[in-house]
Amino acid sequence: VFMPYNYLTDPGSRRAMGHLWKDAIVIFDEAHNMEQICSEAASFDLTSRDIAMCINEVERCSALLNSGVQLSLSDPASAEELM
């Protein structure tokens, strides 16, 4: 089987191929490129908007904790009140 590196380094692509790799020996041609390919597969973009939304969520959670509100994770109505 011949394929680009990204099919092997991306977990979603590997899952889509099923058990093709069970008991397989994989040989990488041009393996000196693998470090960069693996680095790209494990990286993601985090925007300033993402960070601002996370900060907002932490502030909401902190305010709830400090308010003494009793919440039940098993009660859907309680979860709806948070939204």
Secondary structure as GFF3:
##gff-version 3
##sequence-region A 1 83
A	DSSP	alpha_helix	5	9	.	.	.	ID=ss1
A	DSSP	alpha_helix	11	16	.	.	.	ID=ss2
A	DSSP	three_ten_helix	31	33	.	.	.	ID=ss3
A	DSSP	alpha_helix	34	42	.	.	.	ID=ss4
A	DSSP	alpha_helix	48	67	.	.	.	ID=ss5
A	DSSP	alpha_helix	76	82	.	.	.	ID=ss6
###
